[in-house]
Amino acid sequence: MTSHFRVLLLFASLAWLLAGCDRAPDVAATPSSDPPGTVTVAKEDQPRIALVMKSLANEFFQTMEDGAKAHQVKHADEYELIANGSKNETDVTRQVELVEQMIAQKVDALVIAPADSKALAPVCKQAVEAGLVMVNIDNRFDAATLKDQGVKLPFVGPDNRKGAAMVGSVLAGKLARGDEVAIIEGAPNAFNGIQRKLGFEDAMKAGGLKVVASQSGHWETDQANKVAAALLTAHPKLKGLLCANDNMALGAVAAVKAAGKHGKVWIVGFDHLTAVQELLRDGTILATADQHADQLAVYGIEYALEMLRTKATPADKETPVELISAPGRVH
């Protein structure tokens, strides 16, 4: 090979390499490894917000997830959403696993509705120490437990005690002073359940009614049905059942009907689920409270985004809760 030919070959090779640099590299599509429920976006500098909820078998949390996803679609250029929930209302272990997964994935912020107001605090402390912005929604963390952990988490959600007192006042207006009532509580370590019980008690005290029993239905329809059936047997003069959520109110309705006491024992709930709306119209359930499940996670997500932008000191934010009563049943 002559020297002249070698020079020509070198220049041709250089020209080919330079031309190749001007082309964008081909990118092969790869399947997403994000968890189920993820809403993905392509912009790399967007913050990733994780939403960890309680049982997605519960309509309330399904509605919460739907509202969060709809918000992300409208703000697709602002953030990526990863949404997950546990199998049931009290599955603390699964929620701990989900938080640990989000820490490992290095999301920017985590919005959580904890199944237990105490047991989730340690793993949430780990999240804060890992640099995640944390926002607590729906069920407030126990203040003393957070203090022991040395962590502050802002709570974005409704005043459950106030909401329950409004609902309880409808039952008090239906009954006579001295009538016997019972409370079906939420999970024992859930702050929102505790607050709703206190709100019911506030309304019963104001109305002069006698609370003869208070037992946990653990947020579940079947468990509440069993509790209600036992209460009706143990307290034959019972005139009212105050249920800390609508799932349990549905269980109480079935128990009252099975006992042949429909129209004799009145029921109230909390959450305004679709399943209770017809029962509100016909007066089977006297009242419930709407805390706007479709917006509850959105409030938390928007606050997390604000905290990421401004680096502001976390502060609690109260969200709306409204009384929903059966037409013509408020006296």
Secondary structure, DSSP 8 states (H G I E B T S, - for coil): --HHHHHHHHHHHHHHHHHHHTS----------S-TTEE----TTS-EEEEEES-TTSHHHHHHHHHHHHHHHHTTTT-EEEEEE-SSTT-HHHHHHHHHHHHHTT-SEEEE--SSTTTTHHHHHHHHHTT-EEEEESS---HHHHHHHT----EEE--HHHHHHHHHHHHHHHS-TT-EEEEEE--TT-HHHHHHHHHHHHHHHHHT-EEEEEEE-TT-HHHHHHHHHHHHHH-TTEEEEEESSHHHHHHHHHHHHHTT-TTTSEEE-SS--HHHHHHHHTTSEEEEEE--HHHHHHHHHHHHHHHHHH------EE---EEEE-TT---
